[in-house]
C-alpha cells in the first residue's frame, strides 16, 4: 500500500492555504448547482414533450404534479437555452477552480523550494538532482493529484445530490440502482489496488533516472575516455524502460477502471428500466425524468472513477510533496503568491524593484573583523567527528590560506565560518559575535568569489553592482577594474556591454576577475575566496594572487584552495591535514 504521511489532512490544508480552500469550496458549491441544473433539464424535457403533444399538459417531479397550460415551443426552447447557460456557468466554475488550485499548489510548492534553497541551511537543498527531481517530477504530479482530487470531490458532491434527487423522484428504482452501484464500486476499488501497486514505484524510478542523467552530465569526459558510454547508455535506458513500464501499467489500470464504469453503468441503466416496467410499473412521465437523471448519474460515476484512479496514480508524489513542507516555514515562504494571480490567470501588476534601484546603505566605514574558533566541535549526522576542540584566531586584516586535498573539510570549515553550518559545540565568533549573526547583519559587507563565476544576464555595470549595499560611481568602477587588470575589457566593450545568459564573450579569467572586482567594489570587511582559481590557468591564477596582495590590511581575507599559486602572499597558511589532527592557534 502507498504510505500516507503523518498529518495528511493538516498538511494538505496548509498546502492549499486560505485561498486554495476558498476556491475548493466554491467548486463544491458549483457542483451542487450542476445537480440542480440537471433536475431543471429533466423538467424541460417534459415541457418539450408536452409542447409537441406527446404527453398530457402536466409535469411531474416525483410525487409532485404540476398542472399548467401548454407552452409554445419557442418559450420552452428559451427556457432550455437559459438552463444550458446556467449549466455552462456552473460547469466552468467547477472545472476552472480545480485548474486554478492545481497551478496555485504547484506555484506554492516550487516557491517554497526556491525559498529553502536560498534561505535554509539544510544540505538537502544544495543537491541539484534532488531539487530537480522535486520540481520536475514530484511537484508537477502532486499538483495533478490536487487537480484530480478537487474534481473528484466536486463530482462526488454532484453525484450525491443527483442520487438524492433521483430518490425523491423514484425511490424504488433508486434503491435498485444503489445496489448496482455498490457492485460497480467494489470492482473499481479492486482495479485501483492495481493502480496503486505500480504508481508508488513511478517516483522511485524517476529519481534513479534523474540521478543517472546528472552523473553522466558531470562526468561525460571520463565516461568517454574510459569507453563506458555504451554501458552508461544501457543503464539509463533500463531506467527509462522501468519508468515507462510502471507509469504505463498504472495508467492502463486507471483507464481500464474509468472505461469499465460507464459500461457497467449502461448495463445498470438497462436493468433498472426493465425492473421498473415489469415490477414497479412506474408512470412514463416519472420514468423519463428518472432515466435522464440516472444516465447523468452513471456518467458522473464514470468520471468520478477516472478521477479516483488518477489520484491513486499521483498519490506517491503528493505524499513526498507533503513531506517537503511539513518541516518548513511554508506559509511565510509562499505569502507573496496569495493575491498575485487571479482565478482566470490575470496577474496584478505590482512594481518590481530592480537590483540596481534598491536604496543603498550610506557609505560608512566597515570594521575589519577578527575571527575566533573557541573549542569548536563539528560532525555530520551519523558520521565521525570532523573537527574536535578546534581553537583558531585570525587577526583582523590578515590573509589566511586554507589548503588541502578534496575531502579534507575545507568547504565544511568555510560553511561553519559563514554560518551556513552550526558547530556541534563550541563557538565561532566573527567580530566577537556568532558567525551566523555577523553574516546576517544588514550593515555587514562580505565579498565572495567561488569556483564558478556568478554572472547575471545584463550589462557589465549591472553585474559589477549586483548585490552591492552601497552606491558606486563609474570612476570607482574603473579604478577597481584597473586594479584587477580589466582595463582592456572596458576599452573594448565599455560598461554597457551586455553579458548574455550563456556568458559568452568573456574568457574564464575575465569572468572570474569581474567577480573579484564586484567583491572589492563592495568594500568588504570580510573577503572569502572559495577555490576561486580552480578553473583558471597558472597565468590567470598568478594575476589574482597579485591583486589579493594589494588588499592586505583592507579586509580580513580567507582563501580556500587546493592550489598553491593563489596562496603565494598569504600571512598564514592552514594545512587541513594538520588541522584535523591537532589544535591550532594563530595569533
C-alpha positions in Angstrom: 0.0 0.0 0.0 1.1 3.6 -0.6 2.3 5.3 2.6 0.1 8.1 3.8 2.3 10.7 5.5 1.5 11.9 9.1 -0.8 14.8 9.4 -2.0 14.2 5.8 -5.1 16.4 6.2 -3.4 19.2 8.2 -0.5 19.4 5.7 -3.0 19.3 2.8 -4.9 22.3 4.2 -1.5 24.0 4.9 -0.6 23.4 1.2 -3.9 24.8 -0.1 -3.8 27.8 2.2 -6.9 30.0 2.8 -7.2 31.0 -0.9 -7.0 27.4 -2.1 -9.6 26.2 0.4 -11.9 29.1 -0.6 -11.9 28.1 -4.2 -12.2 24.5 -3.4 -15.4 25.3 -1.5 -16.6 27.4 -4.5 -16.1 24.4 -6.8 -18.1 22.2 -4.5 -20.9 24.7 -4.4 -20.8 24.8 -8.2 -21.1 21.0 -8.3 -24.4 21.3 -6.3 -25.6 23.8 -8.9 -24.8 21.3 -11.6 -27.1 18.7 -9.9 -29.9 21.2 -9.6 -29.5 22.2 -13.3 -29.8 18.5 -14.3 -33.1 18.4 -12.5 -34.1 21.5 -14.4 -33.2 19.8 -17.7 -35.3 16.8 -16.8 -38.3 19.2 -16.3 -37.6 21.0 -19.6 -37.6 17.6 -21.4 -41.1 17.0 -20.1 -42.2 20.5 -21.2 -40.9 19.8 -24.7 -42.8 16.5 -24.9 -45.9 18.3 -23.7 -45.4 21.1 -26.2 -45.1 18.6 -29.0 -48.2 16.9 -27.8 -46.6 13.6 -26.8 -47.7 13.9 -23.1 -50.6 15.4 -21.1 -50.4 19.1 -20.0 -48.8 18.4 -16.7 -45.2 17.8 -15.4 -44.1 15.6 -12.5 -41.2 15.7 -10.2 -41.5 12.5 -8.1 -44.9 12.6 -6.4 -45.4 16.3 -7.2 -47.6 17.0 -10.3 -47.8 20.5 -11.8 -50.9 21.3 -14.0 -50.4 24.1 -16.5 -51.4 25.3 -19.9 -49.4 24.1 -22.9 -46.4 26.4 -23.6 -45.3 27.4 -27.1 -42.3 25.5 -28.3 -40.3 28.7 -28.6 -40.9 29.5 -25.0 -39.7 26.1 -23.9 -36.6 26.4 -26.1 -35.8 29.8 -24.4 -36.1 28.1 -21.1 -33.8 25.3 -22.4 -31.2 27.9 -23.5 -31.3 29.6 -20.1 -30.8 26.2 -18.4 -27.9 25.4 -20.8 -26.3 28.8 -19.9 -26.7 28.1 -16.2 -25.1 24.7 -16.7 -22.2 26.2 -18.7 -21.6 28.7 -15.9 -21.6 26.2 -13.0 -19.6 23.6 -15.0 -17.0 26.2 -16.0 -16.7 27.3 -12.4 -16.3 23.8 -11.2 -13.5 22.9 -13.7 -11.7 26.2 -13.6 -11.5 26.2 -9.8 -9.8 22.8 -10.0 -7.4 24.0 -12.6 -6.6 27.1 -10.6 -6.0 25.1 -7.4 -3.6 22.8 -9.4 -1.5 25.7 -10.7 -1.7 27.5 -7.4 -0.4 24.5 -5.4 2.3 23.9 -7.9 3.4 27.5 -7.6 3.5 27.3 -3.8 5.5 24.1 -3.8 8.1 25.5 -6.2 8.2 28.8 -4.4 8.8 27.0 -1.1 11.6 25.0 -2.5 13.3 28.1 -4.0 13.0 29.8 -0.7 14.6 26.9 1.1 17.4 26.7 -1.5 18.2 30.4 -0.7 17.4 30.7 3.0 17.6 27.2 4.5 20.8 25.8 5.9 19.7 22.2 5.0 22.2 20.5 2.8 19.3 18.7 1.1 18.6 21.8 -0.9 22.2 22.0 -2.2 21.9 18.8 -4.2 20.7 19.8 -7.6 19.5 16.3 -8.7 17.2 16.2 -5.6 15.8 19.7 -6.2 15.3 19.0 -10.0 13.5 15.7 -9.1 11.1 17.6 -6.8 10.4 20.4 -9.3 10.2 18.3 -12.5 8.5 15.1 -11.1 7.1 15.4 -7.6 5.6 18.9 -7.7 4.1 18.5 -11.2 2.3 15.3 -10.3 1.4 16.5 -6.8 -0.4 19.4 -8.4 -2.1 16.9 -10.7 -3.2 14.9 -7.6 -4.8 18.1 -6.2 -6.4 18.8 -9.6 -8.0 15.3 -9.8 -8.9 15.3 -6.1 -10.7 18.7 -6.5 -12.6 17.4 -9.5 -13.3 14.1 -7.6 -14.8 15.9 -4.6 -16.9 18.1 -6.9 -18.1 15.1 -8.9 -18.8 13.2 -5.6 -20.9 16.1 -4.3 -22.7 16.3 -7.6 -23.3 12.6 -7.7 -24.7 12.6 -4.1 -27.1 15.4 -4.9 -28.1 13.7 -8.2 -28.9 10.5 -6.3 -30.9 12.4 -3.7 -33.0 13.9 -6.4 -33.4 10.5 -8.1 -34.5 9.1 -4.7 -37.2 11.8 -4.4 -38.4 11.1 -7.9 -38.5 7.2 -7.8 -37.1 5.7 -4.6 -37.7 2.0 -5.7 -35.6 2.4 -8.9 -33.0 4.4 -6.9 -32.7 1.5 -4.5 -32.1 -0.9 -7.3 -29.5 1.5 -8.8 -27.8 1.8 -5.4 -27.3 -2.0 -5.3 -25.8 -2.0 -8.8 -23.5 1.0 -7.9 -22.2 -0.9 -4.8 -21.2 -3.8 -7.1 -19.6 -1.4 -9.6 -17.8 0.4 -6.7 -16.2 -2.9 -5.5 -14.8 -3.6 -8.9 -13.4 0.0 -9.2 -11.7 -0.4 -5.8 -10.2 -3.7 -6.9 -8.8 -2.1 -10.1 -7.4 0.8 -8.2 -5.4 -1.5 -5.9 -3.5 -2.5 -9.1 -3.1 1.2 -10.0 -1.6 1.9 -6.5 0.8 -1.0 -6.8 2.5 0.4 -9.9 2.0 4.1 -9.2 4.1 4.0 -6.0 7.1 2.7 -8.0 7.0 5.6 -10.5 8.7 8.3 -8.4 11.4 5.9 -7.4 12.3 5.1 -11.0 12.2 8.8 -11.9 14.6 9.7 -9.1 17.0 7.0 -10.3 16.7 8.3 -13.8 17.5 11.9 -12.7 20.5 10.8 -10.7 21.8 8.8 -13.6 21.5 11.6 -16.1 23.2 14.1 -13.8 26.1 11.6 -13.2 26.6 11.4 -16.9 26.4 15.2 -17.4 29.0 15.8 -14.7 31.4 13.0 -15.8 31.0 12.9 -19.6 34.7 13.2 -20.5 35.7 10.5 -18.0 32.9 8.2 -19.3 34.0 8.8 -22.9 37.7 8.2 -22.2 37.0 5.1 -20.2 34.9 3.8 -23.0 31.9 3.4 -20.7 29.3 5.2 -22.9 27.6 2.0 -24.1 27.4 0.7 -20.5 26.0 4.0 -19.2 23.6 4.2 -22.1 22.3 0.8 -21.3 21.9 1.7 -17.6 19.9 4.9 -18.4 17.9 3.0 -21.0 17.0 0.4 -18.4 15.9 3.1 -16.0 13.8 4.7 -18.8 12.2 1.4 -19.6 11.4 0.7 -15.9 9.9 4.2 -15.5 7.8 3.9 -18.7 6.7 0.4 -17.8 5.5 1.3 -14.3 3.8 4.5 -15.5 2.1 2.8 -18.4 0.9 -0.1 -16.3 -0.5 2.4 -13.7 -2.3 4.4 -16.4 -3.6 1.2 -18.0 -5.4 0.1 -14.9 -6.6 3.6 -14.3 -8.0 3.9 -17.8 -9.5 0.4 -17.6 -11.3 1.4 -14.4 -12.6 4.6 -15.8 -13.9 2.9 -19.0 -15.3 -0.1 -17.2 -17.5 2.2 -15.1 -19.7 3.6 -17.9 -20.0 0.1 -19.5 -21.3 -1.3 -16.2 -23.4 1.8 -15.8 -25.2 1.3 -19.1 -25.9 -2.3 -18.0 -27.3 -1.0 -14.7 -29.5 1.5 -16.6 -31.0 -1.3 -18.7 -31.6 -3.4 -15.6 -33.3 -0.5 -13.8 -35.6 0.2 -16.7 -36.6 -3.5 -17.1 -37.3 -3.9 -13.4 -39.2 -0.6 -13.2 -41.5 -1.6 -16.1 -42.0 -5.2 -15.0 -42.2 -4.9 -11.2 -42.9 -1.3 -10.2 -44.9 -0.1 -13.3 -43.7 3.5 -12.8 -45.5 6.2 -14.7 -43.8 7.0 -18.0 -43.6 10.7 -17.1 -41.7 10.0 -13.9 -39.6 7.4 -15.6 -38.5 9.9 -18.2 -37.0 12.2 -15.6 -35.6 9.3 -13.6 -33.9 7.7 -16.7 -32.4 11.0 -17.7 -31.0 11.7 -14.2 -29.8 8.1 -13.9 -27.9 8.4 -17.2 -26.3 11.6 -15.9 -25.6 9.9 -12.6 -23.9 7.0 -14.3 -21.9 9.4 -16.4 -20.9 11.2 -13.2 -19.8 7.9 -11.6 -17.7 7.1 -14.6 -15.9 10.4 -14.5 -15.7 10.0 -10.7 -13.9 6.7 -11.2 -11.4 8.2 -13.6 -10.5 11.0 -11.1 -10.2 8.4 -8.3 -7.8 6.4 -10.5 -5.7 9.4 -11.3 -5.5 10.4 -7.6 -4.1 6.9 -6.9 -1.5 7.3 -9.6 -0.3 10.7 -8.3 -0.6 10.0 -4.5 3.0 8.9 -4.1 4.3 12.2 -5.5 1.8 14.1 -3.4 2.9 12.3 -0.2 6.5 13.3 -1.0 5.4 16.9 -1.6 3.7 17.0 1.8 6.8 15.7 3.5 8.8 18.6 1.9 6.5 21.2 3.5 6.0 19.6 6.9 9.2 21.0 8.5 9.5 24.3 6.6 8.2 27.8 7.1 5.8 27.1 4.3 3.3 29.9 4.9 5.9 32.6 5.1 7.8 31.2 2.1 4.6 31.4 0.0 2.9 34.5 1.2 3.7 36.6 -1.9 1.5 34.4 -4.2 -1.6 34.8 -2.1 -3.2 37.6 -4.1 -0.9 37.9 -7.1 -2.7 35.6 -9.6 -6.5 35.6 -10.2 -8.8 32.6 -10.8 -8.6 33.2 -14.6 -4.8 33.8 -14.6 -4.6 37.5 -14.6 -1.7 38.9 -12.7 -1.8 42.0 -10.6 0.9 44.4 -11.9 3.0 45.2 -8.9 6.2 47.3 -9.4 9.2 45.0 -9.3 12.2 46.7 -7.7 15.3 46.1 -9.8 18.6 45.2 -8.2 20.2 48.5 -9.1 17.3 50.6 -7.9 17.4 49.4 -4.3 18.1 52.0 -1.6 21.8 51.8 -0.9 23.3 51.9 2.6 25.2 55.1 3.3 29.0 55.0 2.7 30.1 54.1 6.2 33.3 52.6 7.4 33.1 48.9 8.0 35.1 47.4 10.8 37.6 44.8 9.7 36.7 41.7 11.8 38.8 39.2 13.6 37.7 35.5 13.6 37.9 33.2 16.6 37.2 29.4 16.8 36.8 28.5 20.5 36.8 24.8 21.5 34.7 24.2 18.3 33.5 20.7 17.6 31.6 19.6 14.5 30.3 16.3 13.0 27.8 15.5 10.3 24.8 13.3 11.3 25.7 9.6 11.5 29.4 10.4 10.9 32.6 10.6 12.9 33.6 14.0 14.3 35.3 16.1 11.7 36.7 18.9 14.0 37.4 18.3 17.6 38.3 21.1 20.1 39.4 23.4 17.4 40.9 26.8 18.5 41.9 29.3 15.9 42.4 33.1 16.0 42.6 35.1 12.8 43.7 38.7 13.2 41.7 41.5 11.6 43.1 42.5 8.2 45.3 39.4 7.7 45.1 37.0 4.7 44.7 33.3 5.7 45.1 30.5 3.3 43.3 27.2 3.9 44.8 24.4 1.8 44.2 20.7 1.5 43.1 18.0 -0.8 39.4 17.4 -1.7 37.5 15.8 1.2 39.6 17.2 4.0 36.9 19.6 5.2 37.8 22.9 3.5 34.3 23.6 2.4 32.9 22.5 5.7 35.2 24.9 7.6 34.1 27.7 5.2 30.4 26.9 5.7 30.9 26.9 9.5 32.7 30.3 9.2 29.8 31.8 7.2 27.1 30.5 9.5 25.6 28.0 6.9 26.5 25.2 9.3 26.4 25.4 13.1 29.1 23.9 15.4 28.1 20.7 17.3 29.5 22.5 20.3 31.8 25.4 21.0 31.8 28.8 19.2 32.8 30.6 16.0 33.0 34.3 16.6 33.4 37.0 13.9 33.9 40.5 15.3 33.0 39.0 18.8 29.6 37.7 17.6 28.4 34.3 16.4 29.3 33.8 12.7 25.6 33.5 11.6 24.7 36.7 13.4 27.7 38.6 11.8 26.9 37.5 8.3 23.1 38.2 8.7 23.6 41.8 9.9 22.3 44.4 7.4 25.5 46.6 7.7 27.9 43.6 7.3 29.7 43.6 3.9 31.1 40.3 2.8 32.9 39.8 -0.5 32.7 36.3 -2.0 34.2 34.7 -5.1 33.6 31.0 -5.8 35.0 28.4 -8.3 32.2 29.1 -10.8 31.8 32.8 -11.8 28.3 34.0 -10.9 27.2 36.4 -13.6 23.6 37.6 -14.4 22.1 38.3 -17.8 22.6 42.1 -18.1 25.2 44.8 -18.7 28.7 44.7 -17.3 27.8 47.5 -14.9 24.8 45.6 -13.6 27.0 42.6 -13.0 29.6 44.6 -11.1 26.9 46.3 -9.0 24.9 43.0 -8.3 24.4 42.6 -4.5 26.3 45.8 -3.6 24.9 47.6 -0.5 26.4 51.0 -1.3 26.3 53.3 -4.3 29.4 53.3 -6.5 30.4 55.8 -9.3 31.7 54.9 -12.7 35.0 56.3 -11.6 35.2 53.9 -8.7 34.3 51.0 -11.0 37.1 52.0 -13.5 39.6 52.1 -10.7 38.7 48.7 -9.4 38.7 47.2 -13.0 42.2 48.7 -13.5 43.2 47.0 -10.2 42.0 43.6 -11.5 43.7 44.2 -14.9 40.4 44.6 -16.9 41.2 48.0 -18.4 41.4 46.4 -21.9 38.0 44.8 -21.5 36.4 48.2 -20.7 38.2 49.9 -23.5 36.9 47.2 -25.9 33.4 46.8 -24.6 32.5 49.6 -22.1 30.3 49.2 -19.0 27.1 48.9 -21.1 28.3 45.7 -22.7 25.6 43.0 -22.3 26.6 39.7 -20.9 24.2 37.0 -22.3 22.6 34.2 -20.4 25.3 31.8 -21.7 28.1 34.3 -20.5 29.7 34.2 -23.9 32.1 37.0 -25.0 34.3 36.8 -21.8 37.1 34.4 -21.1 37.2 32.3 -18.0 39.9 34.6 -16.5 37.8 37.7 -17.3 34.7 36.3 -15.8 36.5 35.5 -12.5 38.2 38.9 -12.4 34.8 40.6 -12.9 33.5 38.6 -9.8 36.6 39.7 -7.9 36.1 43.3 -8.9 32.5 43.1 -7.7 33.7 41.7 -4.3 36.2 44.6 -4.0 33.6 47.2 -5.0 31.5 46.2 -2.0 34.4 47.3 0.2 34.0 44.2 2.3 35.2 43.8 5.9 35.5 40.1 5.2 36.6 38.7 1.8 36.1 34.9 1.1 37.6 33.1 -2.0 36.5 29.5 -2.3 38.5 27.7 -4.9 38.3 30.9 -6.9 41.1 29.9 -9.3 40.1 26.2 -9.7 39.2 26.7 -13.3 41.9 29.2 -14.3 45.3 28.6 -15.8 48.5 29.4 -14.0 49.0 32.9 -15.5 45.5 34.0 -14.5 45.9 32.5 -11.1 49.1 34.4 -10.5 47.3 37.6 -11.6 44.6 37.0 -9.0 47.3 36.4 -6.3 48.9 39.7 -7.1 45.5 41.5 -6.9 44.9 40.0 -3.5 48.3 41.1 -2.2 47.1 44.7 -2.8 44.2 44.1 -0.4 46.2 43.3 2.7 45.1 45.3 5.6 41.9 46.5 3.9 39.9 43.4 4.9 40.2 40.1 6.5 40.7 37.6 3.7 40.0 33.8 3.8 41.4 32.0 0.7 40.3 28.3 0.4 42.2 26.4 -2.3 44.0 23.2 -3.2 46.4 25.1 -5.5 49.4 26.9 -4.1 49.5 29.7 -6.7 46.7 31.9 -5.2 48.2 31.4 -1.7 51.6 32.9 -2.6 51.2 36.1 -0.5 49.1 34.9 2.5 50.1 35.8 6.0 49.3 32.4 7.4 48.7 29.0 5.8 46.4 26.4 7.4 47.0 22.9 6.2 43.8 20.9 6.6 45.6 17.6 7.3 47.4 19.2 10.2 44.2 21.0 11.4 42.2 17.8 11.6 44.8 16.1 13.9 46.0 18.9 16.2 44.7 22.0 17.9 46.0 25.1 16.2 46.1 28.7 17.4 47.1 31.6 15.2 47.8 34.8 17.0 
